[in-house]
């Protein structure tokens, strides 16, 4: 990411110093279309690879239901212990 930011700043500096308007360039639409298609295919490939390797998969066996009333009871008891200890 750092190199990307450095190249972005370098490119913007070059365009500003040369007073270049990228929106007046007739090739900009083709360039944006090529980038969009490339990003789409890279995302498609990464989705396939991540599904094959089971990356970013939510395991429902590790998800536990939590009773909020039990948390409140524990928090209240712990708070009381801290208060008594500090007295």
PyMOL Python script that loads the backbone (N, CA, C, O; Angstrom):
from pymol import cmd

cmd.read_pdbstr("""\
ATOM      1  N   UNK A   1       0.817  -1.186   0.000  1.00  0.00           N
ATOM      2  CA  UNK A   1       0.000   0.000   0.000  1.00  0.00           C
ATOM      3  C   UNK A   1       0.866   1.257   0.000  1.00  0.00           C
ATOM      4  O   UNK A   1       0.519   2.270  -0.608  1.00  0.00           O
ATOM      5  N   UNK A   2       1.982   1.170   0.684  1.00  0.00           N
ATOM      6  CA  UNK A   2       2.850   2.346   0.744  1.00  0.00           C
ATOM      7  C   UNK A   2       3.372   2.707  -0.638  1.00  0.00           C
ATOM      8  O   UNK A   2       3.385   3.879  -1.016  1.00  0.00           O
ATOM      9  N   UNK A   3       3.802   1.701  -1.391  1.00  0.00           N
ATOM     10  CA  UNK A   3       4.297   1.966  -2.738  1.00  0.00           C
ATOM     11  C   UNK A   3       3.196   2.513  -3.630  1.00  0.00           C
ATOM     12  O   UNK A   3       3.451   3.373  -4.472  1.00  0.00           O
ATOM     13  N   UNK A   4       1.973   2.023  -3.453  1.00  0.00           N
ATOM     14  CA  UNK A   4       0.852   2.546  -4.221  1.00  0.00           C
ATOM     15  C   UNK A   4       0.606   4.012  -3.936  1.00  0.00           C
ATOM     16  O   UNK A   4       0.348   4.792  -4.853  1.00  0.00           O
ATOM     17  N   UNK A   5       0.682   4.396  -2.663  1.00  0.00           N
ATOM     18  CA  UNK A   5       0.487   5.801  -2.294  1.00  0.00           C
ATOM     19  C   UNK A   5       1.621   6.656  -2.841  1.00  0.00           C
ATOM     20  O   UNK A   5       1.392   7.769  -3.315  1.00  0.00           O
ATOM     21  N   UNK A   6       2.841   6.139  -2.776  1.00  0.00           N
ATOM     22  CA  UNK A   6       3.993   6.894  -3.310  1.00  0.00           C
ATOM     23  C   UNK A   6       3.833   7.110  -4.803  1.00  0.00           C
ATOM     24  O   UNK A   6       4.045   8.220  -5.293  1.00  0.00           O
ATOM     25  N   UNK A   7       3.457   6.053  -5.546  1.00  0.00           N
ATOM     26  CA  UNK A   7       3.268   6.197  -7.002  1.00  0.00           C
ATOM     27  C   UNK A   7       2.102   7.117  -7.321  1.00  0.00           C
ATOM     28  O   UNK A   7       2.162   7.858  -8.302  1.00  0.00           O
ATOM     29  N   UNK A   8       1.042   7.090  -6.520  1.00  0.00           N
ATOM     30  CA  UNK A   8      -0.090   7.987  -6.735  1.00  0.00           C
ATOM     31  C   UNK A   8       0.347   9.440  -6.561  1.00  0.00           C
ATOM     32  O   UNK A   8       0.016  10.294  -7.384  1.00  0.00           O
ATOM     33  N   UNK A   9       1.091   9.718  -5.490  1.00  0.00           N
ATOM     34  CA  UNK A   9       1.576  11.091  -5.259  1.00  0.00           C
ATOM     35  C   UNK A   9       2.540  11.530  -6.354  1.00  0.00           C
ATOM     36  O   UNK A   9       2.496  12.677  -6.801  1.00  0.00           O
ATOM     37  N   UNK A  10       3.401  10.631  -6.782  1.00  0.00           N
ATOM     38  CA  UNK A  10       4.339  10.958  -7.850  1.00  0.00           C
ATOM     39  C   UNK A  10       3.598  11.259  -9.148  1.00  0.00           C
ATOM     40  O   UNK A  10       3.920  12.228  -9.836  1.00  0.00           O
ATOM     41  N   UNK A  11       2.612  10.440  -9.485  1.00  0.00           N
ATOM     42  CA  UNK A  11       1.831  10.676 -10.705  1.00  0.00           C
ATOM     43  C   UNK A  11       1.044  11.973 -10.646  1.00  0.00           C
ATOM     44  O   UNK A  11       0.988  12.716 -11.625  1.00  0.00           O
ATOM     45  N   UNK A  12       0.430  12.248  -9.486  1.00  0.00           N
ATOM     46  CA  UNK A  12      -0.323  13.497  -9.355  1.00  0.00           C
ATOM     47  C   UNK A  12       0.607  14.703  -9.465  1.00  0.00           C
ATOM     48  O   UNK A  12       0.249  15.713 -10.070  1.00  0.00           O
ATOM     49  N   UNK A  13       1.800  14.599  -8.881  1.00  0.00           N
ATOM     50  CA  UNK A  13       2.767  15.695  -8.963  1.00  0.00           C
ATOM     51  C   UNK A  13       3.184  15.941 -10.412  1.00  0.00           C
ATOM     52  O   UNK A  13       3.278  17.086 -10.853  1.00  0.00           O
ATOM     53  N   UNK A  14       3.433  14.857 -11.146  1.00  0.00           N
ATOM     54  CA  UNK A  14       3.825  15.000 -12.557  1.00  0.00           C
ATOM     55  C   UNK A  14       2.708  15.651 -13.359  1.00  0.00           C
ATOM     56  O   UNK A  14       2.965  16.536 -14.175  1.00  0.00           O
ATOM     57  N   UNK A  15       1.463  15.218 -13.133  1.00  0.00           N
ATOM     58  CA  UNK A  15       0.343  15.789 -13.890  1.00  0.00           C
ATOM     59  C   UNK A  15       0.132  17.267 -13.541  1.00  0.00           C
ATOM     60  O   UNK A  15      -0.154  18.077 -14.423  1.00  0.00           O
ATOM     61  N   UNK A  16       0.273  17.619 -12.254  1.00  0.00           N
ATOM     62  CA  UNK A  16       0.082  19.018 -11.865  1.00  0.00           C
ATOM     63  C   UNK A  16       1.176  19.915 -12.413  1.00  0.00           C
ATOM     64  O   UNK A  16       0.890  21.028 -12.853  1.00  0.00           O
ATOM     65  N   UNK A  17       2.420  19.460 -12.396  1.00  0.00           N
ATOM     66  CA  UNK A  17       3.525  20.288 -12.893  1.00  0.00           C
ATOM     67  C   UNK A  17       3.460  20.481 -14.403  1.00  0.00           C
ATOM     68  O   UNK A  17       3.885  21.517 -14.915  1.00  0.00           O
ATOM     69  N   UNK A  18       2.930  19.490 -15.118  1.00  0.00           N
ATOM     70  CA  UNK A  18       2.805  19.600 -16.575  1.00  0.00           C
ATOM     71  C   UNK A  18       1.453  20.153 -17.002  1.00  0.00           C
ATOM     72  O   UNK A  18       1.177  20.242 -18.199  1.00  0.00           O
ATOM     73  N   UNK A  19       0.597  20.530 -16.039  1.00  0.00           N
ATOM     74  CA  UNK A  19      -0.740  21.054 -16.292  1.00  0.00           C
ATOM     75  C   UNK A  19      -1.523  20.119 -17.214  1.00  0.00           C
ATOM     76  O   UNK A  19      -2.144  20.546 -18.188  1.00  0.00           O
ATOM     77  N   UNK A  20      -1.471  18.833 -16.872  1.00  0.00           N
ATOM     78  CA  UNK A  20      -2.140  17.806 -17.672  1.00  0.00           C
ATOM     79  C   UNK A  20      -3.538  17.576 -17.119  1.00  0.00           C
ATOM     80  O   UNK A  20      -3.713  17.404 -15.913  1.00  0.00           O
ATOM     81  N   UNK A  21      -4.535  17.574 -18.003  1.00  0.00           N
ATOM     82  CA  UNK A  21      -5.909  17.317 -17.614  1.00  0.00           C
ATOM     83  C   UNK A  21      -6.270  15.892 -18.070  1.00  0.00           C
ATOM     84  O   UNK A  21      -6.486  15.671 -19.262  1.00  0.00           O
ATOM     85  N   UNK A  22      -6.340  14.919 -17.135  1.00  0.00           N
ATOM     86  CA  UNK A  22      -6.628  13.548 -17.552  1.00  0.00           C
ATOM     87  C   UNK A  22      -8.041  13.368 -18.105  1.00  0.00           C
ATOM     88  O   UNK A  22      -8.294  12.417 -18.844  1.00  0.00           O
ATOM     89  N   UNK A  23      -8.956  14.259 -17.762  1.00  0.00           N
ATOM     90  CA  UNK A  23     -10.328  14.130 -18.245  1.00  0.00           C
ATOM     91  C   UNK A  23     -10.493  14.606 -19.683  1.00  0.00           C
ATOM     92  O   UNK A  23     -11.512  14.323 -20.313  1.00  0.00           O
ATOM     93  N   UNK A  24      -9.517  15.317 -20.203  1.00  0.00           N
ATOM     94  CA  UNK A  24      -9.545  15.742 -21.603  1.00  0.00           C
ATOM     95  C   UNK A  24      -8.938  14.683 -22.509  1.00  0.00           C
ATOM     96  O   UNK A  24      -8.995  14.810 -23.732  1.00  0.00           O
ATOM     97  N   UNK A  25      -8.359  13.645 -21.928  1.00  0.00           N
ATOM     98  CA  UNK A  25      -7.735  12.574 -22.702  1.00  0.00           C
ATOM     99  C   UNK A  25      -8.817  11.632 -23.228  1.00  0.00           C
ATOM    100  O   UNK A  25      -9.621  11.134 -22.440  1.00  0.00           O
ATOM    101  N   UNK A  26      -8.860  11.374 -24.540  1.00  0.00           N
ATOM    102  CA  UNK A  26      -9.915  10.505 -25.087  1.00  0.00           C
ATOM    103  C   UNK A  26      -9.739   9.023 -24.703  1.00  0.00           C
ATOM    104  O   UNK A  26     -10.673   8.237 -24.856  1.00  0.00           O
ATOM    105  N   UNK A  27      -8.587   8.648 -24.222  1.00  0.00           N
ATOM    106  CA  UNK A  27      -8.332   7.242 -23.885  1.00  0.00           C
ATOM    107  C   UNK A  27      -8.767   6.925 -22.449  1.00  0.00           C
ATOM    108  O   UNK A  27      -8.744   5.761 -22.049  1.00  0.00           O
ATOM    109  N   UNK A  28      -9.162   7.942 -21.666  1.00  0.00           N
ATOM    110  CA  UNK A  28      -9.484   7.719 -20.260  1.00  0.00           C
ATOM    111  C   UNK A  28     -10.649   6.750 -20.082  1.00  0.00           C
ATOM    112  O   UNK A  28     -10.659   5.975 -19.125  1.00  0.00           O
ATOM    113  N   UNK A  29     -11.630   6.777 -20.984  1.00  0.00           N
ATOM    114  CA  UNK A  29     -12.768   5.857 -20.841  1.00  0.00           C
ATOM    115  C   UNK A  29     -12.328   4.413 -21.061  1.00  0.00           C
ATOM    116  O   UNK A  29     -12.787   3.512 -20.358  1.00  0.00           O
ATOM    117  N   UNK A  30     -11.451   4.188 -22.023  1.00  0.00           N
ATOM    118  CA  UNK A  30     -10.939   2.838 -22.267  1.00  0.00           C
ATOM    119  C   UNK A  30     -10.092   2.385 -21.079  1.00  0.00           C
ATOM    120  O   UNK A  30     -10.165   1.226 -20.669  1.00  0.00           O
ATOM    121  N   UNK A  31      -9.296   3.287 -20.532  1.00  0.00           N
ATOM    122  CA  UNK A  31      -8.457   2.969 -19.382  1.00  0.00           C
ATOM    123  C   UNK A  31      -9.313   2.594 -18.168  1.00  0.00           C
ATOM    124  O   UNK A  31      -9.029   1.599 -17.501  1.00  0.00           O
ATOM    125  N   UNK A  32     -10.346   3.370 -17.878  1.00  0.00           N
ATOM    126  CA  UNK A  32     -11.233   3.072 -16.752  1.00  0.00           C
ATOM    127  C   UNK A  32     -11.959   1.748 -16.975  1.00  0.00           C
ATOM    128  O   UNK A  32     -12.129   0.972 -16.034  1.00  0.00           O
ATOM    129  N   UNK A  33     -12.389   1.480 -18.207  1.00  0.00           N
ATOM    130  CA  UNK A  33     -13.051   0.214 -18.533  1.00  0.00           C
ATOM    131  C   UNK A  33     -12.101  -0.969 -18.329  1.00  0.00           C
ATOM    132  O   UNK A  33     -12.498  -1.994 -17.775  1.00  0.00           O
ATOM    133  N   UNK A  34     -10.847  -0.829 -18.776  1.00  0.00           N
ATOM    134  CA  UNK A  34      -9.862  -1.904 -18.596  1.00  0.00           C
ATOM    135  C   UNK A  34      -9.603  -2.170 -17.118  1.00  0.00           C
ATOM    136  O   UNK A  34      -9.525  -3.328 -16.708  1.00  0.00           O
ATOM    137  N   UNK A  35      -9.470  -1.131 -16.319  1.00  0.00           N
ATOM    138  CA  UNK A  35      -9.239  -1.293 -14.876  1.00  0.00           C
ATOM    139  C   UNK A  35     -10.440  -1.970 -14.230  1.00  0.00           C
ATOM    140  O   UNK A  35     -10.271  -2.862 -13.399  1.00  0.00           O
ATOM    141  N   UNK A  36     -11.652  -1.558 -14.602  1.00  0.00           N
ATOM    142  CA  UNK A  36     -12.861  -2.145 -14.014  1.00  0.00           C
ATOM    143  C   UNK A  36     -12.984  -3.623 -14.343  1.00  0.00           C
ATOM    144  O   UNK A  36     -13.313  -4.422 -13.466  1.00  0.00           O
ATOM    145  N   UNK A  37     -12.730  -3.996 -15.578  1.00  0.00           N
ATOM    146  CA  UNK A  37     -12.790  -5.407 -15.973  1.00  0.00           C
ATOM    147  C   UNK A  37     -11.705  -6.201 -15.257  1.00  0.00           C
ATOM    148  O   UNK A  37     -11.953  -7.319 -14.808  1.00  0.00           O
ATOM    149  N   UNK A  38     -10.517  -5.643 -15.146  1.00  0.00           N
ATOM    150  CA  UNK A  38      -9.433  -6.326 -14.441  1.00  0.00           C
ATOM    151  C   UNK A  38      -9.754  -6.553 -12.984  1.00  0.00           C
ATOM    152  O   UNK A  38      -9.502  -7.632 -12.450  1.00  0.00           O
ATOM    153  N   UNK A  39     -10.314  -5.537 -12.331  1.00  0.00           N
ATOM    154  CA  UNK A  39     -10.687  -5.672 -10.925  1.00  0.00           C
ATOM    155  C   UNK A  39     -11.768  -6.729 -10.759  1.00  0.00           C
ATOM    156  O   UNK A  39     -11.732  -7.511  -9.809  1.00  0.00           O
ATOM    157  N   UNK A  40     -12.734  -6.758 -11.680  1.00  0.00           N
ATOM    158  CA  UNK A  40     -13.810  -7.742 -11.605  1.00  0.00           C
ATOM    159  C   UNK A  40     -13.246  -9.166 -11.683  1.00  0.00           C
ATOM    160  O   UNK A  40     -13.630 -10.030 -10.894  1.00  0.00           O
ATOM    161  N   UNK A  41     -12.339  -9.408 -12.628  1.00  0.00           N
ATOM    162  CA  UNK A  41     -11.788 -10.752 -12.779  1.00  0.00           C
ATOM    163  C   UNK A  41     -10.873 -11.141 -11.618  1.00  0.00           C
ATOM    164  O   UNK A  41     -10.867 -12.297 -11.194  1.00  0.00           O
ATOM    165  N   UNK A  42     -10.111 -10.195 -11.110  1.00  0.00           N
ATOM    166  CA  UNK A  42      -9.257 -10.499  -9.954  1.00  0.00           C
ATOM    167  C   UNK A  42     -10.123 -10.826  -8.738  1.00  0.00           C
ATOM    168  O   UNK A  42      -9.800 -11.742  -7.982  1.00  0.00           O
ATOM    169  N   UNK A  43     -11.215 -10.093  -8.542  1.00  0.00           N
ATOM    170  CA  UNK A  43     -12.122 -10.382  -7.425  1.00  0.00           C
ATOM    171  C   UNK A  43     -12.769 -11.751  -7.608  1.00  0.00           C
ATOM    172  O   UNK A  43     -12.913 -12.503  -6.644  1.00  0.00           O
ATOM    173  N   UNK A  44     -13.155 -12.075  -8.827  1.00  0.00           N
ATOM    174  CA  UNK A  44     -13.752 -13.382  -9.107  1.00  0.00           C
ATOM    175  C   UNK A  44     -12.772 -14.514  -8.791  1.00  0.00           C
ATOM    176  O   UNK A  44     -13.152 -15.514  -8.182  1.00  0.00           O
ATOM    177  N   UNK A  45     -11.526 -14.359  -9.200  1.00  0.00           N
ATOM    178  CA  UNK A  45     -10.511 -15.372  -8.930  1.00  0.00           C
ATOM    179  C   UNK A  45     -10.243 -15.482  -7.430  1.00  0.00           C
ATOM    180  O   UNK A  45     -10.111 -16.586  -6.903  1.00  0.00           O
ATOM    181  N   UNK A  46     -10.164 -14.352  -6.749  1.00  0.00           N
ATOM    182  CA  UNK A  46      -9.922 -14.380  -5.301  1.00  0.00           C
ATOM    183  C   UNK A  46     -11.089 -15.011  -4.546  1.00  0.00           C
ATOM    184  O   UNK A  46     -10.869 -15.713  -3.559  1.00  0.00           O
ATOM    185  N   UNK A  47     -12.315 -14.779  -4.986  1.00  0.00           N
ATOM    186  CA  UNK A  47     -13.474 -15.431  -4.365  1.00  0.00           C
ATOM    187  C   UNK A  47     -13.408 -16.940  -4.541  1.00  0.00           C
ATOM    188  O   UNK A  47     -13.686 -17.686  -3.603  1.00  0.00           O
ATOM    189  N   UNK A  48     -13.044 -17.394  -5.734  1.00  0.00           N
ATOM    190  CA  UNK A  48     -12.939 -18.833  -5.995  1.00  0.00           C
ATOM    191  C   UNK A  48     -11.836 -19.445  -5.141  1.00  0.00           C
ATOM    192  O   UNK A  48     -12.029 -20.508  -4.550  1.00  0.00           O
ATOM    193  N   UNK A  49     -10.689 -18.788  -5.070  1.00  0.00           N
ATOM    194  CA  UNK A  49      -9.567 -19.300  -4.277  1.00  0.00           C
ATOM    195  C   UNK A  49      -9.920 -19.324  -2.794  1.00  0.00           C
ATOM    196  O   UNK A  49      -9.613 -20.293  -2.099  1.00  0.00           O
ATOM    197  N   UNK A  50     -10.568 -18.258  -2.301  1.00  0.00           N
ATOM    198  CA  UNK A  50     -10.913 -18.223  -0.880  1.00  0.00           C
ATOM    199  C   UNK A  50     -11.967 -19.267  -0.534  1.00  0.00           C
ATOM    200  O   UNK A  50     -11.940 -19.821   0.565  1.00  0.00           O
ATOM    201  N   UNK A  51     -12.890 -19.546  -1.443  1.00  0.00           N
ATOM    202  CA  UNK A  51     -13.873 -20.601  -1.184  1.00  0.00           C
ATOM    203  C   UNK A  51     -13.219 -21.980  -1.225  1.00  0.00           C
ATOM    204  O   UNK A  51     -13.593 -22.865  -0.456  1.00  0.00           O
ATOM    205  N   UNK A  52     -12.251 -22.167  -2.112  1.00  0.00           N
ATOM    206  CA  UNK A  52     -11.561 -23.452  -2.220  1.00  0.00           C
ATOM    207  C   UNK A  52     -10.713 -23.716  -0.976  1.00  0.00           C
ATOM    208  O   UNK A  52     -10.685 -24.838  -0.471  1.00  0.00           O
ATOM    209  N   UNK A  53     -10.025 -22.689  -0.485  1.00  0.00           N
ATOM    210  CA  UNK A  53      -9.167 -22.835   0.688  1.00  0.00           C
ATOM    211  C   UNK A  53      -9.924 -22.665   1.998  1.00  0.00           C
ATOM    212  O   UNK A  53      -9.347 -22.829   3.072  1.00  0.00           O
ATOM    213  N   UNK A  54     -11.197 -22.342   1.919  1.00  0.00           N
ATOM    214  CA  UNK A  54     -12.064 -22.135   3.091  1.00  0.00           C
ATOM    215  C   UNK A  54     -11.540 -21.002   3.979  1.00  0.00           C
ATOM    216  O   UNK A  54     -11.527 -21.104   5.206  1.00  0.00           O
ATOM    217  N   UNK A  55     -11.113 -19.929   3.328  1.00  0.00           N
ATOM    218  CA  UNK A  55     -10.682 -18.729   4.038  1.00  0.00           C
ATOM    219  C   UNK A  55     -11.908 -17.845   4.226  1.00  0.00           C
ATOM    220  O   UNK A  55     -12.775 -17.791   3.353  1.00  0.00           O
ATOM    221  N   UNK A  56     -11.982 -17.170   5.329  1.00  0.00           N
ATOM    222  CA  UNK A  56     -13.076 -16.265   5.669  1.00  0.00           C
ATOM    223  C   UNK A  56     -14.412 -16.991   5.728  1.00  0.00           C
ATOM    224  O   UNK A  56     -15.442 -16.440   5.340  1.00  0.00           O
ATOM    225  N   UNK A  57     -14.394 -18.202   6.203  1.00  0.00           N
ATOM    226  CA  UNK A  57     -15.632 -18.946   6.344  1.00  0.00           C
ATOM    227  C   UNK A  57     -16.064 -18.903   7.803  1.00  0.00           C
ATOM    228  O   UNK A  57     -15.261 -19.156   8.700  1.00  0.00           O
ATOM    229  N   UNK A  58     -17.317 -18.585   8.037  1.00  0.00           N
ATOM    230  CA  UNK A  58     -17.828 -18.517   9.401  1.00  0.00           C
ATOM    231  C   UNK A  58     -18.189 -19.925   9.832  1.00  0.00           C
ATOM    232  O   UNK A  58     -18.974 -20.609   9.176  1.00  0.00           O
ATOM    233  N   UNK A  59     -17.612 -20.344  10.930  1.00  0.00           N
ATOM    234  CA  UNK A  59     -17.910 -21.653  11.482  1.00  0.00           C
ATOM    235  C   UNK A  59     -19.003 -21.487  12.528  1.00  0.00           C
ATOM    236  O   UNK A  59     -18.802 -20.809  13.536  1.00  0.00           O
ATOM    237  N   UNK A  60     -20.144 -22.095  12.296  1.00  0.00           N
ATOM    238  CA  UNK A  60     -21.265 -21.943  13.206  1.00  0.00           C
ATOM    239  C   UNK A  60     -21.101 -22.804  14.455  1.00  0.00           C
ATOM    240  O   UNK A  60     -21.870 -22.667  15.406  1.00  0.00           O
ATOM    241  N   UNK A  61     -20.116 -23.682  14.461  1.00  0.00           N
ATOM    242  CA  UNK A  61     -19.873 -24.503  15.640  1.00  0.00           C
ATOM    243  C   UNK A  61     -19.178 -23.703  16.744  1.00  0.00           C
ATOM    244  O   UNK A  61     -19.307 -24.029  17.924  1.00  0.00           O
ATOM    245  N   UNK A  62     -18.449 -22.664  16.362  1.00  0.00           N
ATOM    246  CA  UNK A  62     -17.728 -21.881  17.360  1.00  0.00           C
ATOM    247  C   UNK A  62     -18.536 -20.687  17.852  1.00  0.00           C
ATOM    248  O   UNK A  62     -18.143 -20.026  18.813  1.00  0.00           O
ATOM    249  N   UNK A  63     -19.654 -20.408  17.206  1.00  0.00           N
ATOM    250  CA  UNK A  63     -20.476 -19.278  17.610  1.00  0.00           C
ATOM    251  C   UNK A  63     -21.388 -19.743  18.739  1.00  0.00           C
ATOM    252  O   UNK A  63     -22.136 -20.707  18.585  1.00  0.00           O
ATOM    253  N   UNK A  64     -21.321 -19.053  19.872  1.00  0.00           N
ATOM    254  CA  UNK A  64     -22.130 -19.401  21.036  1.00  0.00           C
ATOM    255  C   UNK A  64     -23.170 -18.324  21.267  1.00  0.00           C
ATOM    256  O   UNK A  64     -22.920 -17.137  21.058  1.00  0.00           O
ATOM    257  N   UNK A  65     -24.324 -18.753  21.697  1.00  0.00           N
ATOM    258  CA  UNK A  65     -25.338 -17.779  22.067  1.00  0.00           C
ATOM    259  C   UNK A  65     -25.034 -17.301  23.480  1.00  0.00           C
ATOM    260  O   UNK A  65     -24.733 -18.100  24.367  1.00  0.00           O
ATOM    261  N   UNK A  66     -25.113 -16.005  23.677  1.00  0.00           N
ATOM    262  CA  UNK A  66     -24.762 -15.411  24.953  1.00  0.00           C
ATOM    263  C   UNK A  66     -26.031 -14.849  25.586  1.00  0.00           C
ATOM    264  O   UNK A  66     -26.794 -14.124  24.948  1.00  0.00           O
ATOM    265  N   UNK A  67     -26.236 -15.197  26.842  1.00  0.00           N
ATOM    266  CA  UNK A  67     -27.365 -14.655  27.592  1.00  0.00           C
ATOM    267  C   UNK A  67     -26.917 -13.340  28.223  1.00  0.00           C
ATOM    268  O   UNK A  67     -26.053 -13.324  29.101  1.00  0.00           O
ATOM    269  N   UNK A  68     -27.506 -12.250  27.773  1.00  0.00           N
ATOM    270  CA  UNK A  68     -27.085 -10.928  28.216  1.00  0.00           C
ATOM    271  C   UNK A  68     -27.354 -10.743  29.700  1.00  0.00           C
ATOM    272  O   UNK A  68     -26.604 -10.040  30.376  1.00  0.00           O
ATOM    273  N   UNK A  69     -28.410 -11.361  30.222  1.00  0.00           N
ATOM    274  CA  UNK A  69     -28.704 -11.203  31.653  1.00  0.00           C
ATOM    275  C   UNK A  69     -27.586 -11.805  32.504  1.00  0.00           C
ATOM    276  O   UNK A  69     -27.290 -11.285  33.580  1.00  0.00           O
ATOM    277  N   UNK A  70     -26.958 -12.894  32.040  1.00  0.00           N
ATOM    278  CA  UNK A  70     -25.843 -13.483  32.772  1.00  0.00           C
ATOM    279  C   UNK A  70     -24.628 -12.547  32.760  1.00  0.00           C
ATOM    280  O   UNK A  70     -23.913 -12.438  33.756  1.00  0.00           O
ATOM    281  N   UNK A  71     -24.405 -11.892  31.659  1.00  0.00           N
ATOM    282  CA  UNK A  71     -23.284 -10.949  31.590  1.00  0.00           C
ATOM    283  C   UNK A  71     -23.517  -9.804  32.555  1.00  0.00           C
ATOM    284  O   UNK A  71     -22.596  -9.381  33.254  1.00  0.00           O
ATOM    285  N   UNK A  72     -24.739  -9.299  32.599  1.00  0.00           N
ATOM    286  CA  UNK A  72     -25.039  -8.199  33.516  1.00  0.00           C
ATOM    287  C   UNK A  72     -24.850  -8.617  34.972  1.00  0.00           C
ATOM    288  O   UNK A  72     -24.357  -7.835  35.785  1.00  0.00           O
ATOM    289  N   UNK A  73     -25.249  -9.871  35.309  1.00  0.00           N
ATOM    290  CA  UNK A  73     -25.066 -10.354  36.678  1.00  0.00           C
ATOM    291  C   UNK A  73     -23.580 -10.440  37.026  1.00  0.00           C
ATOM    292  O   UNK A  73     -23.155 -10.023  38.104  1.00  0.00           O
ATOM    293  N   UNK A  74     -22.793 -10.992  36.085  1.00  0.00           N
ATOM    294  CA  UNK A  74     -21.356 -11.110  36.331  1.00  0.00           C
ATOM    295  C   UNK A  74     -20.717  -9.738  36.460  1.00  0.00           C
ATOM    296  O   UNK A  74     -19.857  -9.530  37.317  1.00  0.00           O
ATOM    297  N   UNK A  75     -21.127  -8.808  35.623  1.00  0.00           N
ATOM    298  CA  UNK A  75     -20.567  -7.468  35.678  1.00  0.00           C
ATOM    299  C   UNK A  75     -20.909  -6.800  37.002  1.00  0.00           C
ATOM    300  O   UNK A  75     -20.071  -6.124  37.600  1.00  0.00           O
ATOM    301  N   UNK A  76     -22.139  -6.991  37.457  1.00  0.00           N
ATOM    302  CA  UNK A  76     -22.550  -6.386  38.720  1.00  0.00           C
ATOM    303  C   UNK A  76     -21.762  -6.997  39.877  1.00  0.00           C
ATOM    304  O   UNK A  76     -21.317  -6.273  40.768  1.00  0.00           O
ATOM    305  N   UNK A  77     -21.581  -8.329  39.876  1.00  0.00           N
ATOM    306  CA  UNK A  77     -20.834  -8.991  40.947  1.00  0.00           C
ATOM    307  C   UNK A  77     -19.371  -8.562  40.935  1.00  0.00           C
ATOM    308  O   UNK A  77     -18.782  -8.321  41.988  1.00  0.00           O
ATOM    309  N   UNK A  78     -18.786  -8.468  39.745  1.00  0.00           N
ATOM    310  CA  UNK A  78     -17.389  -8.051  39.652  1.00  0.00           C
ATOM    311  C   UNK A  78     -17.240  -6.611  40.131  1.00  0.00           C
ATOM    312  O   UNK A  78     -16.292  -6.289  40.847  1.00  0.00           O
ATOM    313  N   UNK A  79     -18.163  -5.755  39.743  1.00  0.00           N
ATOM    314  CA  UNK A  79     -18.116  -4.369  40.190  1.00  0.00           C
ATOM    315  C   UNK A  79     -18.224  -4.256  41.686  1.00  0.00           C
ATOM    316  O   UNK A  79     -17.562  -3.415  42.293  1.00  0.00           O
ATOM    317  N   UNK A  80     -19.061  -5.103  42.307  1.00  0.00           N
ATOM    318  CA  UNK A  80     -19.196  -5.077  43.748  1.00  0.00           C
ATOM    319  C   UNK A  80     -17.912  -5.558  44.414  1.00  0.00           C
ATOM    320  O   UNK A  80     -17.503  -5.014  45.440  1.00  0.00           O
ATOM    321  N   UNK A  81     -17.260  -6.598  43.823  1.00  0.00           N
ATOM    322  CA  UNK A  81     -16.003  -7.102  44.399  1.00  0.00           C
ATOM    323  C   UNK A  81     -14.920  -6.030  44.332  1.00  0.00           C
ATOM    324  O   UNK A  81     -14.152  -5.867  45.280  1.00  0.00           O
ATOM    325  N   UNK A  82     -14.854  -5.302  43.228  1.00  0.00           N
ATOM    326  CA  UNK A  82     -13.852  -4.251  43.085  1.00  0.00           C
ATOM    327  C   UNK A  82     -14.138  -3.137  44.080  1.00  0.00           C
ATOM    328  O   UNK A  82     -13.215  -2.590  44.683  1.00  0.00           O
ATOM    329  N   UNK A  83     -15.414  -2.798  44.256  1.00  0.00           N
ATOM    330  CA  UNK A  83     -15.778  -1.748  45.180  1.00  0.00           C
ATOM    331  C   UNK A  83     -15.421  -2.142  46.620  1.00  0.00           C
ATOM    332  O   UNK A  83     -14.877  -1.325  47.363  1.00  0.00           O
ATOM    333  N   UNK A  84     -15.722  -3.384  47.018  1.00  0.00           N
ATOM    334  CA  UNK A  84     -15.414  -3.858  48.380  1.00  0.00           C
ATOM    335  C   UNK A  84     -13.905  -3.918  48.569  1.00  0.00           C
ATOM    336  O   UNK A  84     -13.402  -3.554  49.631  1.00  0.00           O
ATOM    337  N   UNK A  85     -13.176  -4.374  47.550  1.00  0.00           N
ATOM    338  CA  UNK A  85     -11.720  -4.481  47.657  1.00  0.00           C
ATOM    339  C   UNK A  85     -11.085  -3.099  47.835  1.00  0.00           C
ATOM    340  O   UNK A  85     -10.115  -2.957  48.579  1.00  0.00           O
ATOM    341  N   UNK A  86     -11.619  -2.091  47.168  1.00  0.00           N
ATOM    342  CA  UNK A  86     -11.048  -0.745  47.254  1.00  0.00           C
ATOM    343  C   UNK A  86     -11.379  -0.055  48.567  1.00  0.00           C
ATOM    344  O   UNK A  86     -10.712   0.913  48.933  1.00  0.00           O
ATOM    345  N   UNK A  87     -12.404  -0.533  49.293  1.00  0.00           N
ATOM    346  CA  UNK A  87     -12.748   0.086  50.576  1.00  0.00           C
ATOM    347  C   UNK A  87     -11.774  -0.407  51.582  1.00  0.00           C
ATOM    348  O   UNK A  87     -11.850  -0.029  52.751  1.00  0.00           O
TER     349      UNK A  87
END
""", "prot")
cmd.dss("prot")
cmd.show_as("cartoon", "prot")
cmd.util.cbc("prot")
cmd.orient("prot")
